[in-house]
Amino acid sequence: MYQLKEERILSTSPGFMALYTGDIAQHTRQAEAARPGDFGEWDNTTKCTVLSIVLDYLFTGQPEKARSELLRLYPYPDVNDFWTTILETVQVSPLYQ
């Protein structure tokens, strides 16, 4: 949604959570079944698969759920660095509120 006063686009995703339930369910199943390197991860982890569900929750206004799912589904020692990278990247996105 474009806000004229602030001259920027704001995400409307949190207001339409019901539209994301199918994606969230699918991405959760994929992340739970992921094996290291399934999606070409260069470091033999499950980063790419888990990222989908984390982004689903971030873009629907649920950062706590995003973090808890990352911790549950990404059992690698770089989990905190990965979280920081995700947040730094998402926060500069015009689609993130």
N, C-alpha and C positions, 0 to 999 in steps of 0.2 A: 504494500500500500504506500503510495507517495504522499508525503506530508508537505504541503506547499509552504507552510510557515517555516519549517526547518530545512526545507529543500533537500530532503533525503527520503530514501525508501526504507520503510520499516517492515520487518517480517510480520506476517499475520498468522504464521503457523500456530502459535500458542492458542489462538482463538478457534482453530479448526482441528483440534486434537483428534476428533473422531475419524478424520480423513487419513490419519497416520497409523491407526491401529493395525491394519493389515500389514503395512511395511514393517512396523515394529515387531510384530509376531514373526514375520518371515526372517528379518535380520537377526532376531534373537535365536531362532532355530539354527540359522547358518553359523552364528558365532559359537553356539554351544557345540556344534559338530565340527568346527574348524580344526584342521591339522596344520602344523607349521608349514609354511610355504605354499599352501593351497592356492593363494592368489598372487603368487610370484614375489612374496616378501623376500627381499634381499638378505634379511637377517635371520631367516628360518624361524619366524614367529607367526602370529596370527593377526598382526596389526591391521591389515586391510579389511579383514572380515569383521573384526571387533569394532573398527572405526565406524562402520555403518550404523550400528545400534547406538553407539555413543553420540554420533551426530544427530540421529533421530531425536534423542532425548534433549540434546542441547538446543536444537532448532525448534523444539516444541515447548521451550521454557522450563525444562526440568533438569537443571545442572546437577542437582544432588543424585538423581536417578542415573544420569549419565556417568557420574563418577563411580557410583556403586556397581553399575554394570561393568565398567572397565575393570574395576578391582576383582569382580567375580569371574570375568571371562578372559582376562589377559594375565596369566600367571608368570610373567617374565620380570626379571630384576629391573628393567628400565621403565616400569609402569609409571612412576612419578614423572620421569622425563617425558614420556609419551603424553601424559596428561597435560603437562605444561606446554608442549608443542601444539597439541590440539587446541588448547585455549588461546594461545597466542595467534594461531592461524584463524580461528573462528572469530575472534574479537575484531579483526580488521575486515571481516566480511560485511558487505552492506546488507546482507540477509539476516544477520544476527542482531538481536535486540539486546 
